[in-house]
Amino acid sequence: MNVLLFLIPISLVLLGVAIWAFAWAVRRGQFDDLDTPAIDILREDDPLAAKRPRPDPPAKASDDAG
C-alpha cells in the first residue's frame, strides 16, 4: 500500500508533462495540416528528372612533369 504513495504523484507528474507536450505541439502548429503529408507520399517524382543526363564531373589535372 505504501507504493501508492509513490506511484500516484509520479503518474500525476507524467500526466502533467503529457498535457504540456500536447498543448505545446498545438501552439506550434503541429496539427494544422494533417492531410498533405499523407498525400505527399503518393505524388510521383518528376519524370523528366530521371531522363536528364547528368553532367560529367570535371577531370582532375595531373601534375606530371615529363
N, C-alpha and C positions, 0 to 999 in steps of 0.2 A: 504494500500500500504506500510505502514511503517513496517508491519510484514515481508515483503520480505527481508528487510534489516537485519532481524534477522534469518530468515529461510535459506536463501541461504548460508551464511557462515557455519551454523551448518550442512547443508547437505553436503557441500564440506569437512568438517572435518570428518564426518561419512564415506564418500566415501573413503577418505584417509586411515582411520582406516581399512576399509574392504579390501582395496588393500594391505595394510601392512600385515594383518592377512593371506590373501591368499598367499602372497609371503613367509611369514614365514612358513606356512604349507608345501609349495612346497619344500623349502630348507630343512626342517626337514624330508622329505621323507614320508609324509602322503599319497601321491598319487602314490607311487611307485608300489604297488601291489593291484589292485582293485578286482582281481578275486578270490584270495584264501579265503578271509573272507566270501564271498558268498557261496563258496563250503564247507567250514568247517562245516556249519550247517547241511549239508546233510550227512556227514560222520556218520556211525554208531559207537556206543561205542564198546569197547572191549567185545565181547560176553562171553569170559572166566572170565572176572572180576565179572560178576553177579553170576556166578556159584561157584566161590571160597568161601569156608567157611571163615567167619571172626573169628579171634582168640578171645577166651573168655577174658574178662577183668580180671585182677588179682583180687583175692578175698581179701577183707580187713581183716586184722588180728584183732581179738577182744582182748581187754586188760582186760578180766575178770579174776579176781584172786580168783576164788573159786567156 
